[in-house]
Amino acid sequence: MMFEDTYKTIKCLSEGLYREKGSKFIAIAIPVDSEEEVKEKLAELKKEYHDARHHCYAYILGYDKSAYRLNDDGEPSGTAGRPIYGQLLSKDLTNTLVVVIRYFGGIKLGVSGLINAYKTAAKEALESAIIIEKQIEETYRIFFDYTMMNNVMKILKGDEISILFQNYDDQNIVDFKVRKRDANRVLDALKKIERLTWEVIQKNSI
């Protein structure tokens, strides 16, 4: 059975700009890995652009895009966060935060004008971003007897496996990371080794 085990995100920070009737919309797209990092980036931008009227944003997190949030930051409901979020969806991105900072120009844009402004600014930032594809990986720890060392290492030599940690003192321990699509095959092979046990360190890590 085939399934997606990759996801798209942006490589580094990118920016966009949109002007309408004196208002300036500065869009900043940032790669993020957690909600804690989102909070840090938002705090940094609010400090840097402390004199702006609004700091609206949307983000998506997780390889399955299961965590997301939209924020209008004082703009009429649905006019800022949602169009920003829509641009993230249109690019099929995750682990990405887009903040659009507005400097008010004195003339109201109306609901449709705001939606277009936030959408266009976010689009500009994402159009200029470098989009990359990453693999979904899972991390495991195995424990085994020294006599089984050769058998274990034969399995872990595959190109799809990265060894993260090894300890051969009192007990043989190896931490490794494997691409999601290959995880079951690798685990099935390891389970055939006598007295080997394993545990999940991180499932579906990204």
N, C-alpha and C positions, 0 to 999 in steps of 0.2 A: 504494500500500500504506500503510495507516494504522498508526501505532505510537505508543506513549506517549512524549511528550517533555516531560512535567512530572513533578514529584515533590512529596511532602508532607514538611514539616518543621515545627518549632515556631518561633514568632517570637522568643520571649524566655524567660528562666528562669521556671520554675513549680515549685511545691512541693506535696507531699501529706504526710499524717500518718496513721499507724495505730498504735493501742495494743492490746496483748494481754498479759494476765497480768503487768503491770508493765513489760514491754519496750516501748520506744518506737521506731518505725520512721519516720525522716524521709526522704522521697523528694524528690529534686531532679532535675528534667529541664532539660537545657541544650542549646541549639543549638550544634553543632560542625561544623567543615569539614575537619578532618584528625586523624590519630592524634596528632600533636604537640600539637594543641589539647586533645585528650582527656587526655593526660598532664598538661598544665598545669592543667586544671580539677580533675582528681583530686587533684593535689598541693595545690591550694588548699583543697579540701574536707577533706582529711585533716589539714591544718594547722588549719583552723577548728574541726573536730570531732575534735580529737586525743584526747579522752577517751572516744570511742565504742569499742565492742567490735569492730564490723565495718563495713566500707565496701564493700558489694557493688554491682556495677554490670553494665550491658550497654550496648552502643552499636551503631549501624548507620551506615555511611558509604557514600557513592557513590550516584549517581542510580539505579544498578541494584542497590543494596543488597548489593554484592559483598564489602564489608569489614565484619566484625562481630566482636564478642568478648563473652564472658560470664565473670564472675568471682564466685566464691562467698566469697572472702576469709575462709576459715576455717570457714564454715558447711558442714554436710554436703553432699556433692556433689549438684548439681541442685536444691537447695532455695532458692537465691537468684538467681543470675545467670540461670538459665533462665526462671523466672516473670517476671522483669523484662523479659527479651528477648521473651517471649511478648506482653507488653503493647505493646511497640514494633511488633511484627508486626500485632497486632490493629488498631492505628491506622494501619497502612500508612505508617509514618514512616521517614525516613532522615536522615542528618546530625544525629542526636540521641543524646545520652548521658543515661542515667538512673542515678543513684547512690542507693542506699537505705542510710542510715546507721542502725545499730542500737545502742541503749543497752539492755544486758541487764538485765532486771528480777529475775533470780534464780530464775525458774521456767522450766524447759525447755518448749518448745512442741511438740516432736516434729516429724517430717518433714512431715506434712500441715499442721501448724500453721505451720511456717516458710514452706512454699510459699504458703499462703494469705496470710500476713502480708506477704511481699515482693511478691506479686502485687497485693494490695489497695493497698499504699502506692504502688507504681509507677502503678497505675491512677488513684489520686487525683491524682497529680502531672500525669499526661497529660490527665485530664479537665478540669483547670483551665488547661491550656495553650491558647494561641492557635495553632491549626494553620493554616498557610499553604501555598499551592501555588506552586511556582517552576518556571520554564521551564528546560529543558536547553539550553545554548547552546554554540556552538563559536567559537573565535577564530582568525582568519587574518591574515596579513600579505601584502600585494601590492606588487609593484614594477612601475613602468610609466613610459613616456615622457611628458613634459609635454604633448605634442601629443594624447595620449589622455585628458587630464584630464576633459573634458566627458563622454566616453563612460563613464568609470569612475564619475563622480559621479552620473550618471543611474541607474546600477544600485544604487549605495549609498544612494540616497535613500529606499528602502523603509522602511516602519514597523517591519519586523521586524529592521532592522539598526541597530547602534549603532557609531559611529565612535569608537575609543578613542585613536588617535594619528595625526597627520599630519606629514609632513616633506617639504617641497618645495625643498630646497636642491640638493645635487649630484644626488640621485636622489629620485624621487617614491616615497614609502613611505606606505602607509596600513594601520593595524591596525583591524580591525573585528570585531564580535561579531554572530553571527547565530543565530537560533533553529534548533535541530537539524533540524526538519522542513523548513526552507527552505534549508538549507546547499547541497545539491546543485544546486538551481535557480539560486542566486546564483552559485556557482562555474562552472556551465556557461555562464552569460551572460558572466562575466568572461574565461573562456578564449577567447572569440571575439575579444577585443581583441588587436591585434597587439603583439608584444614584451612582453606582460604575463606576469609569473611570480608564483607564489604559494607560500606555505608555511604549514603548520599551526603555530600557536602553542600552542593548547590544544584538544584534542579532547574533546568531551562534558564541558565544564566545567560546574560547578554552583555 
